[in-house]
Amino acid sequence: MKKNRNIAFFSNSIGMGGAEKALSKIVNSKLWGKNNYTINLIFNQRAKKHELEIKNIFDSSVAISFLPGNLTLKNPLNSKKLLDSVIDALNIKCVFTLMTGMSRNLLWYKFFKKTDLKVITMERNNPLGLYYGNKLKQLFYYFEFKLIYKNANGVISNSKELSKLYEHLYGNERCKYCCIGNPVDFSALNQKISQNSVKNIHNKYKKIFSSPFMLNVGRLEIQKDHTFLINQFSKIKDLVQHKLVILGSGSQRDVLLKQIESLNLKDRVFIIEYESNPYPFFKFCDLFLLTSKWEGMPNVILESLYFNKKVLSLNTDFGPRELAKEFANIHILDNRHKEDFYMRILEVLSADHINDTSRLAKLKDFDLENIALRYIEFANQIMSKK
């Protein structure tokens, strides 16, 4: 019988964003155990206050632990001690890192320790997107990433073009690059739109479901640019009967609520901070809108496609543009014409809806079990490489 191999997934926290949801689905797959892997999930200390919630999200076979402190690049020696305390104690041979901050910490750790630890980064966005609008910071971090990504053994990106970008900017011959899309649990989606589930949501939000609406789902952060979306909607509020529904929570909520009030949109734009079952909104919306400044492969578009919805997205360089080549109901607006977004909303709303019967076969590439298996195959390749 093969001895189990110890690997770890490192994350700053577990939130409601697409990257965190993707992590939970990948880690929870039973296929890891069947392939002789023992999974450790390691968080920064600050996430310990959510320990009960985290344990409810993950399968009992996943060993969850918290660092005795918080990793920070401002104190690299302390971060090294924190990582030593878990990597050595748990005999970890390979780590997956989620989000740029965590990847930076683990890659600097490997740089200074000169360890044979295998580090695989899970990339979900343009690495320089975090410093959007600040050219000086982007230049600084470009050179930092160029240095530390030499220590990566593998880089998994969730879109083909993003994978090419990483290989082009930070590539080295010792690192293996791979595109593996975000996982979507399509069987769970079907359960979420059962007759009772839909009825409960309709009763809870009667005012919204009483008339047609457009939908956006995403964290209320600057990256998602809801300010722009609301401004664009205000330009057509007298031309359509639709409401605009935004599902999400985040630091920009109060800013957005003030904007809605100032534009006299309180009866037309609704921000729903948290809804455990958002899928009836997907099922009954007329149009899904995405105005992010940058993205990797947005799960919300994949979910919209599953429900055969029209999608209008700004060109975020990676995922949406790639999906538009494969799926008939995705409409992309070039960022050079960004201010015409409101006009495109009107055009797409009035355009004929295409019954894309091939979409489900194409979406199988993103099925949870297929994605988990590809992660395992990639881990096998990296761990067998000397």
C-alpha positions as CSV (number, residue, x, y, z in Angstrom):
1,M,0.0,0.0,0.0
2,K,1.3,3.4,-1.0
3,K,2.3,5.8,1.8
4,N,0.2,9.0,1.9
5,R,1.9,12.1,0.7
6,N,1.5,15.2,2.8
7,I,0.6,18.4,1.0
8,A,-0.7,21.7,2.2
9,F,-2.9,24.5,0.9
10,F,-2.1,27.9,2.3
11,S,-4.6,30.7,2.4
12,N,-4.9,34.0,4.2
13,S,-8.5,33.5,5.0
14,I,-11.7,31.9,3.7
15,G,-14.1,34.5,2.3
16,M,-17.0,34.6,-0.2
17,G,-14.9,35.4,-3.2
18,G,-14.6,33.2,-6.3
19,A,-11.0,32.2,-5.4
20,E,-11.9,31.0,-1.9
21,K,-15.0,29.1,-3.2
22,A,-12.8,27.4,-5.8
23,L,-10.3,26.4,-3.1
24,S,-13.0,24.8,-0.9
25,K,-14.3,22.7,-3.8
26,I,-10.8,21.5,-4.8
27,V,-9.7,20.7,-1.3
28,N,-12.9,18.9,-0.4
29,S,-12.7,16.4,-3.3
30,K,-12.5,12.8,-2.2
31,L,-10.2,12.1,-5.1
32,W,-7.2,13.3,-3.0
33,G,-7.6,10.5,-0.5
34,K,-8.1,7.9,-3.3
35,N,-4.8,9.0,-4.7
36,N,-2.9,8.7,-1.4
37,Y,-2.7,12.4,-0.5
38,T,-3.2,13.7,3.0
39,I,-4.5,17.3,2.8
40,N,-3.6,20.0,5.2
41,L,-5.2,23.4,5.0
42,I,-3.3,26.2,6.8
43,F,-4.5,29.7,7.5
44,N,-3.0,32.8,9.0
45,Q,-3.7,33.3,12.7
46,R,-6.2,36.1,11.9
47,A,-8.5,33.6,10.3
48,K,-8.8,31.6,13.6
49,K,-11.8,33.8,14.7
50,H,-13.7,32.0,11.9
51,E,-12.5,28.6,12.9
52,L,-16.0,27.1,13.4
53,E,-17.2,28.5,10.0
54,I,-14.1,27.1,8.3
55,K,-14.5,23.6,9.8
56,N,-18.1,23.6,8.6
57,I,-17.0,24.4,5.0
58,F,-14.3,21.7,4.7
59,D,-14.6,17.9,4.8
60,S,-13.6,16.1,8.0
61,S,-10.7,14.4,6.1
62,V,-9.0,17.8,5.7
63,A,-6.6,18.7,8.5
64,I,-7.1,22.3,9.3
65,S,-4.5,24.3,11.3
66,F,-3.6,28.0,11.9
67,L,-0.2,29.5,12.0
68,P,0.8,30.8,15.5
69,G,1.0,34.3,14.0
70,N,0.4,36.1,10.7
71,L,2.7,36.0,7.8
72,T,4.0,39.4,6.7
73,L,6.7,40.5,4.3
74,K,7.5,43.3,6.7
75,N,9.0,40.8,9.1
76,P,10.5,38.0,7.0
77,L,12.4,36.3,9.8
78,N,9.3,35.9,11.9
79,S,7.4,34.6,8.8
80,K,10.2,32.1,8.3
81,K,9.8,30.8,11.9
82,L,6.0,30.6,11.5
83,L,6.4,28.5,8.3
84,D,9.1,26.3,9.8
85,S,6.7,25.6,12.7
86,V,4.1,24.0,10.5
87,I,6.0,22.7,7.4
88,D,8.6,20.8,9.5
89,A,6.1,19.6,12.1
90,L,3.7,18.3,9.5
91,N,6.4,17.0,7.2
92,I,5.0,18.9,4.3
93,K,6.6,18.1,1.0
94,C,4.5,20.3,-1.4
95,V,2.4,23.4,-0.9
96,F,-0.3,25.1,-2.9
97,T,-0.6,28.8,-2.3
98,L,-3.8,30.9,-2.9
99,M,-3.7,34.6,-3.7
100,T,-0.7,36.8,-4.4
101,G,0.2,37.8,-0.8
102,M,0.4,34.2,0.3
103,S,2.4,33.2,-2.8
104,R,4.9,35.9,-2.1
105,N,5.4,34.8,1.5
106,L,6.0,31.1,0.5
107,L,8.3,32.0,-2.4
108,W,10.4,34.3,-0.3
109,Y,10.6,31.5,2.3
110,K,11.9,29.1,-0.3
111,F,14.3,31.7,-1.6
112,F,15.9,32.3,1.8
113,K,15.8,28.8,3.2
114,K,17.0,27.1,0.0
115,T,14.7,24.2,0.8
116,D,13.6,21.4,-1.5
117,L,9.9,22.1,-0.6
118,K,7.8,22.1,-3.8
119,V,5.8,25.3,-4.2
120,I,2.8,25.5,-6.5
121,T,1.1,28.9,-6.8
122,M,-2.6,29.1,-7.7
123,E,-3.1,32.3,-9.8
124,R,-6.5,33.8,-10.2
125,N,-5.7,37.3,-11.5
126,N,-3.2,39.4,-13.2
127,P,-0.5,39.7,-10.5
128,L,0.0,43.4,-11.1
129,G,-3.8,44.0,-11.0
130,L,-3.6,44.6,-7.2
131,Y,-1.7,47.8,-8.0
132,Y,-4.1,49.0,-10.7
133,G,-3.4,52.6,-11.6
134,N,-0.1,52.8,-9.8
135,K,2.7,52.4,-12.4
136,L,5.5,52.8,-9.9
137,K,4.2,50.0,-7.7
138,Q,3.6,47.8,-10.7
139,L,7.2,48.3,-11.8
140,F,8.5,47.5,-8.4
141,Y,6.4,44.3,-8.0
142,Y,7.2,43.2,-11.5
143,F,10.9,43.0,-10.6
144,E,10.1,41.3,-7.2
145,F,7.9,38.7,-8.9
146,K,10.6,38.2,-11.6
147,L,13.0,37.3,-8.8
148,I,10.8,35.1,-6.5
149,Y,8.9,33.2,-9.1
150,K,12.2,31.5,-10.0
151,N,11.6,29.5,-6.9
152,A,8.2,28.3,-8.0
153,N,7.9,24.6,-9.0
154,G,4.5,25.0,-10.6
155,V,2.1,27.8,-11.5
156,I,-1.6,27.0,-12.0
157,S,-3.6,29.7,-13.7
158,N,-7.4,29.6,-14.3
159,S,-7.3,30.9,-17.8
160,K,-5.0,30.1,-20.8
161,E,-4.1,33.7,-21.5
162,L,-3.2,34.3,-17.8
163,S,-1.0,31.2,-17.8
164,K,0.8,32.5,-20.9
165,L,1.3,35.9,-19.1
166,Y,2.9,34.3,-16.1
167,E,5.2,32.2,-18.3
168,H,6.1,35.2,-20.4
169,L,6.8,37.6,-17.5
170,Y,8.3,35.2,-14.8
171,G,9.1,32.0,-16.7
172,N,12.0,29.7,-15.9
173,E,12.8,26.3,-17.2
174,R,12.5,24.6,-13.8
175,C,8.9,25.7,-13.4
176,K,5.9,24.0,-15.0
177,Y,3.0,26.1,-16.1
178,C,-0.5,24.8,-16.4
179,C,-4.0,26.2,-17.1
180,I,-6.8,24.6,-14.9
181,G,-10.1,26.3,-14.8
182,N,-12.2,27.1,-11.7
183,P,-14.3,24.2,-10.6
184,V,-18.1,24.4,-10.7
185,D,-20.3,21.9,-8.9
186,F,-23.1,21.7,-11.5
187,S,-25.0,19.0,-9.6
188,A,-25.2,21.4,-6.6
189,L,-26.5,24.1,-8.8
190,N,-29.5,21.9,-9.8
191,Q,-30.3,21.3,-6.1
192,K,-30.2,25.1,-5.5
193,I,-32.9,25.8,-8.0
194,S,-35.3,23.2,-6.9
195,Q,-39.0,24.3,-6.7
196,N,-38.9,24.8,-2.9
197,S,-35.6,26.8,-3.1
198,V,-36.8,29.1,-5.8
199,K,-40.1,29.6,-3.9
200,N,-38.3,30.6,-0.7
201,I,-36.1,33.1,-2.5
202,H,-39.1,34.6,-4.4
203,N,-41.0,35.0,-1.2
204,K,-38.0,36.6,0.5
205,Y,-37.4,39.1,-2.3
206,K,-40.9,39.7,-3.8
207,K,-40.1,43.3,-4.7
208,I,-37.2,42.2,-6.9
209,F,-38.8,39.2,-8.6
210,S,-42.0,41.1,-9.4
211,S,-40.3,42.7,-12.4
212,P,-37.4,42.0,-14.8
213,F,-33.9,42.5,-13.5
214,M,-30.2,42.5,-14.5
215,L,-27.7,40.9,-12.2
216,N,-24.1,41.3,-11.0
217,V,-22.5,39.1,-8.4
218,G,-19.1,39.9,-6.8
219,R,-17.3,41.3,-3.8
220,L,-18.0,45.0,-3.2
221,E,-14.4,46.0,-3.8
222,I,-12.7,48.5,-6.2
223,Q,-11.6,45.7,-8.5
224,K,-15.3,44.9,-9.4
225,D,-16.0,48.6,-10.2
226,H,-19.6,48.7,-9.1
227,T,-19.4,52.5,-9.1
228,F,-19.1,52.4,-12.9
229,L,-21.8,49.8,-13.2
230,I,-24.3,51.9,-11.2
231,N,-23.4,55.1,-13.1
232,Q,-24.0,53.3,-16.4
233,F,-27.3,51.9,-15.2
234,S,-28.5,55.4,-14.2
235,K,-28.2,56.5,-17.9
236,I,-30.8,53.9,-19.0
237,K,-33.1,53.9,-15.9
238,D,-35.9,55.7,-17.9
239,L,-35.4,53.4,-20.9
240,V,-35.9,50.0,-19.3
241,Q,-38.2,48.5,-16.8
242,H,-35.4,46.4,-15.3
243,K,-34.0,46.7,-11.8
244,L,-30.3,46.1,-11.1
245,V,-29.5,43.6,-8.5
246,I,-26.0,43.3,-7.0
247,L,-25.2,40.4,-4.7
248,G,-22.1,40.8,-2.6
249,S,-20.4,42.3,0.4
250,G,-17.2,44.3,0.9
251,S,-15.5,47.5,1.9
252,Q,-17.3,49.6,-0.8
253,R,-20.8,49.0,0.4
254,D,-21.4,52.3,2.1
255,V,-19.9,54.2,-0.8
256,L,-22.2,52.4,-3.2
257,L,-25.3,53.0,-1.1
258,K,-24.6,56.7,-1.0
259,Q,-24.1,56.7,-4.8
260,I,-27.5,54.9,-5.2
261,E,-29.2,57.5,-3.0
262,S,-27.5,60.4,-4.8
263,L,-28.7,59.1,-8.2
264,N,-32.2,58.6,-6.9
265,L,-32.0,54.8,-7.6
266,K,-33.2,53.4,-4.3
267,D,-36.2,51.7,-6.0
268,R,-34.2,50.5,-8.9
269,V,-30.8,49.3,-7.6
270,F,-30.6,46.7,-4.8
271,I,-27.5,45.5,-3.0
272,I,-28.1,42.2,-1.2
273,E,-25.1,41.7,1.1
274,Y,-25.3,38.0,1.5
275,E,-27.5,35.3,0.2
276,S,-26.6,31.6,0.8
277,N,-28.4,30.6,-2.4
278,P,-27.9,33.1,-5.2
279,Y,-28.8,30.8,-8.0
280,P,-32.5,31.6,-8.3
281,F,-31.2,35.1,-9.2
282,F,-29.1,33.7,-12.0
283,K,-32.0,31.6,-13.2
284,F,-34.5,34.5,-13.5
285,C,-32.3,37.4,-14.5
286,D,-32.5,38.8,-18.1
287,L,-28.8,39.8,-18.3
288,F,-25.7,39.2,-16.3
289,L,-23.3,42.2,-16.2
290,L,-19.6,42.2,-15.3
291,T,-17.6,45.5,-15.1
292,S,-14.5,44.3,-13.3
293,K,-11.2,46.2,-13.9
294,W,-9.4,42.8,-13.9
295,E,-10.3,39.2,-13.6
296,G,-8.9,35.7,-14.2
297,M,-11.8,33.3,-14.9
298,P,-15.0,34.5,-13.2
299,N,-17.1,31.7,-11.9
300,V,-20.1,33.9,-12.1
301,I,-19.9,33.9,-15.9
302,L,-19.6,30.1,-15.9
303,E,-22.7,29.9,-13.7
304,S,-24.6,32.3,-15.9
305,L,-23.7,30.2,-18.9
306,Y,-25.0,27.1,-17.2
307,F,-28.4,28.8,-16.9
308,N,-28.1,29.9,-20.6
309,K,-28.1,33.6,-19.7
310,K,-26.9,36.5,-21.8
311,V,-23.7,38.0,-20.4
312,L,-22.2,41.4,-21.1
313,S,-18.7,42.0,-19.8
314,L,-16.0,44.5,-20.2
315,N,-12.8,43.1,-21.7
316,T,-10.8,42.1,-18.6
317,D,-8.0,40.6,-20.7
318,F,-8.4,37.0,-19.6
319,G,-11.4,34.8,-18.8
320,P,-14.4,36.5,-20.3
321,R,-12.6,37.1,-23.6
322,E,-11.6,33.4,-23.8
323,L,-15.1,32.2,-23.0
324,A,-16.6,34.5,-25.6
325,K,-14.8,32.4,-28.3
326,E,-16.6,29.3,-27.1
327,F,-20.1,30.4,-25.9
328,A,-22.7,32.2,-28.0
329,N,-24.4,34.4,-25.4
330,I,-21.3,36.3,-24.1
331,H,-20.9,39.8,-25.4
332,I,-17.6,41.6,-24.8
333,L,-17.1,45.4,-24.9
334,D,-13.6,46.6,-25.6
335,N,-12.3,48.9,-22.8
336,R,-11.6,51.6,-25.3
337,H,-15.4,52.0,-25.6
338,K,-16.0,51.5,-21.9
339,E,-18.3,54.6,-21.6
340,D,-20.6,53.1,-24.1
341,F,-21.4,50.2,-21.8
342,Y,-25.0,51.5,-21.1
343,M,-25.7,51.5,-24.8
344,R,-24.5,47.9,-25.1
345,I,-26.8,46.9,-22.2
346,L,-29.7,48.2,-24.3
347,E,-28.5,46.4,-27.4
348,V,-27.9,43.0,-25.7
349,L,-31.2,43.2,-23.9
350,S,-33.0,43.6,-27.2
351,A,-30.9,41.1,-29.1
352,D,-32.3,37.6,-29.8
353,H,-31.5,35.1,-27.2
354,I,-29.5,32.1,-28.5
355,N,-30.4,28.7,-27.2
356,D,-26.8,27.4,-26.9
357,T,-27.5,23.7,-26.7
358,S,-23.7,22.9,-26.9
359,R,-22.9,24.9,-23.7
360,L,-23.4,22.0,-21.2
361,A,-21.0,19.8,-23.1
362,K,-18.4,22.6,-23.1
363,L,-18.9,23.4,-19.4
364,K,-18.0,19.8,-18.5
365,D,-14.4,21.0,-18.7
366,F,-15.1,23.0,-15.5
367,D,-16.9,20.2,-13.7
368,L,-15.6,19.8,-10.1
369,E,-14.4,16.2,-10.4
370,N,-12.6,16.9,-13.7
371,I,-10.8,20.0,-12.2
372,A,-9.9,18.1,-9.0
373,L,-8.4,15.3,-11.0
374,R,-6.3,17.7,-13.0
375,Y,-4.9,19.2,-9.8
376,I,-3.9,15.8,-8.6
377,E,-2.2,14.9,-11.9
378,F,-0.3,18.2,-11.7
379,A,0.7,17.6,-8.1
380,N,2.0,14.1,-9.2
381,Q,4.1,15.7,-11.9
382,I,5.6,18.3,-9.6
383,M,6.3,15.9,-6.8
384,S,8.0,13.3,-9.0
385,K,10.2,16.0,-10.6
386,K,13.7,16.2,-9.1
